[in-house]
Amino acid sequence: MKNRMGGSTAIVGIGRALTTRADAERQTPLQLGAKAAIDAMRQAGIGRNDVGALFTGRTPQAYMVLQYNQSLLNELKVGPMFSSEVSSHGGGALGTLQLAALAVESGVIDYALCVTNEASGVWMNQTMSNAGWEGELQFEAPYGVSTPSLYAQFACRYMHEYGITPEMCARVAVENRRWALDHPHAATRGKGPITVEDVLNSRMIASPLRLLDCAVWYPGGIGTAMVVTRSDIARARHAEATYLAGFGQSNTHEWVSERMGTWGFEPMLDGPNLVRTGAGVAARQAYEMAGLKPEDMDVVQSSAPFSFANLMMLEELGFCGVGEGGAFVESGGVNYDGGLPFNTMGGYLSFGQVAQGLYNLQETIDQIWGRAEGRQVAGAQVGMVHGHGGPLACHSVVIVSKEPTP
């Protein structure tokens, strides 16, 4: 049965602010978030007193305060009924939209403002800081783990169980780079295309992950904001609305070592494993709410930060069978020419990673409205975005459509 939430809420305003290391005046995450929020409110045509809820992603690493959402609402001079950080790592970005949809659908408020932002690429050494966040304090961090070394454990098991080869993983990196070359803000746009051989010959980071198997850091910061309301209000008051057709979320663990002691719920009903994630659970929830299937998706984004993880996500999101991600990309499944439009900005592998972000969702909305900054996907009407955070720990999925889904 289709969940009654599907298509009952819509995004009616979007704002974005960018900064790079080359800027004469460096901007903080708070500045980026505030600018994006003001632009989103202006586009939606709402004022400060219309904001009934403010949801942010987790506190930006480059602007650590006890309650980031409180800092932002003070900057915006709004007094919402509901306000919170959504702190499920990178999955919390799309999680803000999900809570916003629930809040406005309740009828208690009419408008919710969602803001995600980060500028670590301007203010700090992300490589060192990220490992400090993701290593378990007793059993992992003391051994000097890096983020790639944590993910490499998943990669080894995934490749072992399903016969995934480095060449298969490299194909998704190659295709992501091709999309990035068309995008004006991609971190690798000026670096040219890459080949499978380039990936396989790049230096080893944490076996089996080589340099070009890994996400690049975005050399700056991005703030993205969206205004959410009910569909009846969207139709009555707003010239442009993008409908939240479906969404889902699944959070399974914090540390890799904790995951290995976890069982009894999906995706680990039968015991701990390193080859299935909550992305599949979240995707199923989203498809059921939307009344849609994988073949209905015209464009797809994932924030998976390593090449092998992109193969896993293609499986989890339903675009191929379990263990078939490698064969899917080898057969042209995500080819820039003729394949599924996947990571149309270049993904984390080539556009770059900004830890907190709704920018993948903005890209998807731009695609379905025919105004993509990079290569436009012809005829796109429906898109899926997968947000991931922690070492394959937190997963959110949102499906958006240009028109309400049936």
QUIGIPE-V795851 format. One record per backbone hydrogen bond with DSSP energy under -0.5 kcal/mol. NH is the residue of the N-H (numbers start at 1). CO is the residue of the C=O. If there is no record, write none. Layout:
((NH | CO) (NH | CO))
This chain:
((6 | 3) (7 | 244) (8 | 5) (10 | 229) (11 | 242) (12 | 10) (12 | 227) (13 | 227) (15 | 225) (17 | 223) (19 | 221) (21 | 219) (23 | 20) (26 | 24) (32 | 28) (33 | 29) (34 | 30) (35 | 31) (36 | 32) (37 | 33) (38 | 34) (39 | 35) (40 | 36) (41 | 37) (42 | 38) (43 | 39) (44 | 40) (45 | 41) (46 | 41) (50 | 47) (51 | 48) (52 | 50) (52 | 111) (53 | 111) (54 | 82) (55 | 113) (56 | 84) (57 | 115) (58 | 86) (63 | 60) (65 | 63) (71 | 67) (72 | 68) (73 | 69) (74 | 70) (75 | 71) (76 | 72) (77 | 73) (78 | 73) (81 | 52) (82 | 52) (84 | 54) (86 | 56) (87 | 85) (89 | 87) (91 | 88) (92 | 88) (92 | 89) (93 | 90) (95 | 91) (96 | 92) (96 | 93) (97 | 93) (98 | 94) (99 | 95) (100 | 96) (101 | 97) (102 | 98) (103 | 99) (104 | 100) (105 | 101) (106 | 102) (107 | 104) (108 | 103) (109 | 103) (112 | 228) (113 | 53) (114 | 226) (115 | 55) (116 | 224) (118 | 222) (121 | 220) (122 | 119) (123 | 119) (124 | 120) (126 | 124) (129 | 125) (130 | 126) (131 | 127) (132 | 128) (133 | 129) (134 | 130) (135 | 131) (136 | 134) (140 | 136) (141 | 136) (143 | 140) (144 | 141) (145 | 140) (150 | 146) (151 | 147) (152 | 148) (153 | 149) (153 | 150) (154 | 150) (155 | 151) (156 | 152) (157 | 153) (158 | 154) (159 | 155) (160 | 156) (161 | 157) (162 | 158) (163 | 159) (164 | 159) (169 | 165) (170 | 166) (171 | 167) (172 | 168) (172 | 169) (173 | 169) (174 | 170) (175 | 171) (176 | 172) (177 | 173) (178 | 174) (179 | 175) (180 | 176) (181 | 177) (182 | 179) (183 | 180) (186 | 183) (187 | 351) (188 | 350) (189 | 186) (191 | 188) (192 | 189) (199 | 195) (200 | 196) (201 | 197) (202 | 198) (202 | 199) (205 | 209) (206 | 209) (209 | 206) (210 | 208) (211 | 203) (213 | 210) (214 | 211) (215 | 305) (216 | 348) (218 | 353) (220 | 218) (221 | 19) (222 | 118) (223 | 17) (224 | 116) (225 | 15) (226 | 114) (227 | 13) (228 | 112) (229 | 10) (230 | 110) (231 | 8) (234 | 230) (235 | 231) (236 | 232) (237 | 233) (238 | 234) (242 | 11) (243 | 241) (243 | 401) (244 | 9) (245 | 243) (245 | 399) (246 | 399) (248 | 397) (250 | 395) (252 | 393) (259 | 255) (260 | 256) (261 | 258) (262 | 259) (264 | 268) (268 | 265) (271 | 268) (280 | 277) (281 | 277) (282 | 278) (283 | 279) (284 | 280) (285 | 281) (286 | 282) (287 | 283) (288 | 284) (289 | 285) (290 | 286) (291 | 287) (292 | 287) (296 | 293) (297 | 294) (298 | 382) (299 | 382) (300 | 341) (301 | 384) (303 | 386) (307 | 213) (310 | 306) (310 | 307) (311 | 307) (312 | 308) (313 | 309) (314 | 310) (315 | 311) (316 | 312) (317 | 313) (318 | 315) (319 | 314) (320 | 314) (324 | 321) (328 | 324) (329 | 325) (330 | 326) (331 | 327) (332 | 329) (333 | 328) (335 | 332) (338 | 336) (339 | 335) (340 | 333) (342 | 340) (343 | 300) (346 | 343) (348 | 302) (350 | 346) (350 | 347) (351 | 347) (352 | 347) (353 | 216) (354 | 352) (357 | 355) (362 | 358) (363 | 359) (364 | 360) (365 | 361) (366 | 362) (367 | 363) (368 | 364) (369 | 365) (370 | 367) (371 | 366) (378 | 376) (380 | 377) (383 | 400) (384 | 299) (385 | 398) (386 | 301) (387 | 385) (387 | 396) (389 | 394) (391 | 254) (392 | 390) (393 | 389) (394 | 389) (395 | 250) (396 | 387) (397 | 248) (398 | 385) (399 | 246) (400 | 383) (401 | 243) (402 | 381))
